[in-house]
Amino acid sequence: MRGSIIRRGSTYSVVLDLGRGPDGRRMRKWHSGFKTKKEAERAQVELLARLDQGAYVEPTKLTVAAFLRDHWLPGLRTQVRPGTWAEHHSKVEVHLAPAIGGMLLQRLAPGHLNAVYAGLLERGLSARTVLHVHATIRRALADATRWGMVPRNVALLASPPRPDRPDLQVWTAADLRSFLAHVEGERLYALWLLAASTGMRRGELLGVQWPDVDLGRARVAVRRSLVTVGHQVVVSEPKTAKGRRSVALDPATVAALKAWRKRQTAERLAWGPAWIDSGLVFTREVTRAFTRHVLAAGVPIIRLHDLRHTHATLALAAGVHPKVVQERLGHANIAITLDTYSHAVPALEEQAARTVAALVFGR
């Protein structure tokens, strides 16, 4: 018999016999704290099964908070972008550690996580935010499983909320035309036009340097992104391998960038020694400026990031192949593009029906 159940006070313990060690002494591992004998018996069956499968994990007193703070987050810092690490760190400190940090890591169960999710929803957090909390603990426990610290990832058995996909806020072609007409001649006109005509992310726009811009070939290379981590702006790699890309520019955007380069050169000469050469194409705060111009133009209120959604929606509605849109946006795969902009796909289907009909019937 490799396992036995022993009562100690008001609780029960499962004692596993792991054979003899190098010194010839018997090795025993205690799994304590079971409130009833039946609970201990169920645990005994599961522990012996794991032992047979080579998936047994020795018991430790490591808490969830200690694992996340001392083991997982330090290791994660070298694997992900600074902004991504900051998001996971925030989820740990604000939501996970206060709720389940004091629990033993190996005692964490799906029900505990479900209770965390329910509590966050009751506090008014959105289902999407709670799902992000779930993503953090799921990734952390996947690493704990891989490192042999827990026998399984209990987050995979939990039931996080399923958020509804929000409707994207996008402009029509007429809205975009009105906005661009309003800001034409404004200092950052080239930035607004570049955002609208390429669908680049805000951080990607702000990370562009002049060597990345080939006005002769009408292309801009996306090589980096500026993101805010805490209260500091840091340079980050693109979100995915597909994020590092070369995007074609239209003649109007090329002309606007040429005009902006001349203006920036004049500003550099005017500032003289006081000019700080960052090498960046755009160096001023843009979010507040964009909101101010949107309000003044009288068009529907959207975020700067929604120019990216507007570009993709208009491109798909105009019949641009989704693969081309995916490449321009830097999505990791075409499924993300089609899923995000499914509202624009019916236009492609209608166009396909007309094209096939014309081929068959000659009209």
QUIQUI-V580308 format. One line per field, one symbol per residue. ss: DSSP state (h for helix, s for strand, l for the rest). phi: phi as a letter, one per 40 degrees, with the letter a starting at -180 (. if undefined). A space follows every 50 residues. Layout:
# QUIQUI-V580308
ss: ???
phi: ???
This chain:
# QUIQUI-V580308
ss: llssssssllsssssssssslllllsssssssssllhhhhhhhhhhhhhh hhhlllllllllshhhhhhhhhhhhhlllllhhhhhhhhhhhhhhhhhhh lllshhhllhhhhhhhhhhhhhllllhhhhhhhhhhhhhhhhhhhhllll lllhhhhlllllllllllllllhhhhhhhhhhhlllllhhhhhhhhhhll lhhhhhhlshhhssllllssssllsssssllsssssllllhhhlssssll hhhhhhhhhhhhhhhhhhhhhhhhlllllsllllllhhhhhhhhhhhlll lllllhhhhhhhhhhhhllllhhhhhhhhllllhhhhhhhlhhhhhhhhh hhhhhhhhhhhll
phi: .caabbcbgcbbbbbcccgbcdcgccbbbcbbgccbcccccccccccccc cccgbcbccbccccccccccbcccccdcbbcdccccccccccccbccccb ccccdcccbdccccccccccccchcccccccccccccccccccccccgcb caccccbcbccbcccccccbccdcccccccccccgcdbdccccccccbgc cdccccccbdccbbcccfabccbaacbcbgbbcbcbcddbccccabbcbc dccdcccccccccccccccccgcccbccgccbbbcbccccdccccccgcd cbcdccccccdcccccccgccdcccdcccgccacccccccbccccdcccc cccccccccccga
